[in-house]
Amino acid sequence: MSAATISARVRGLGLTLPAANPPRGRYVPAVRATDLLFVAGQAPRLDGVLMFSGRVGRDLTIEQGREAAQLCALNVLGHLAQACGDDLTRVVGAVRLAGVVNCADDFDAHSQVLDGASNLIAAVLGDAGRHARIATGASSLPSRMAVEVEAIFQLKP
């Protein structure tokens, strides 16, 4: 992996780093505490438009849920790039991802859905993209979004 920016790595995967979505409540999208960057839950939005809504396992397939999780992770990476000046050398690594799947009551493939986010983080950050993770489900999410992903990264000063 030779590209030294997050946006270049994302482009190398045939994707585009989106503009940061503004918060939809009284919070900030990312907070730095010493060497940790906490990125608030990101929806599968592109340019402010919710691209995946509904319940995975009822309204959406697992594959569509995985695509939603990847878009959430792309938004997470947008906030990471903003926090580190798009400089990959400032990223020590991904610490933890947490994902919630809006799903049917009997749904049990949360991990498969959240792999969409984990796979993208690993593809962009390489070994620094290895992270701990929780994948859970809920009967609803704000705006009926299909998936929400938050993250913690370690950054160099």
PyMOL commands that set and color helices and strands:
alter all, ss='L'
color gray80, all
select helices_A, chain A and resi 6-12+62-83+88-90+110-129+142-144
alter helices_A, ss='H'
color red, helices_A
select strands_A, chain A and resi 30-33+36-42+45-46+49-50+91-102+132-138+147-155
alter strands_A, ss='S'
color yellow, strands_A
deselect
rebuild
show_as cartoon
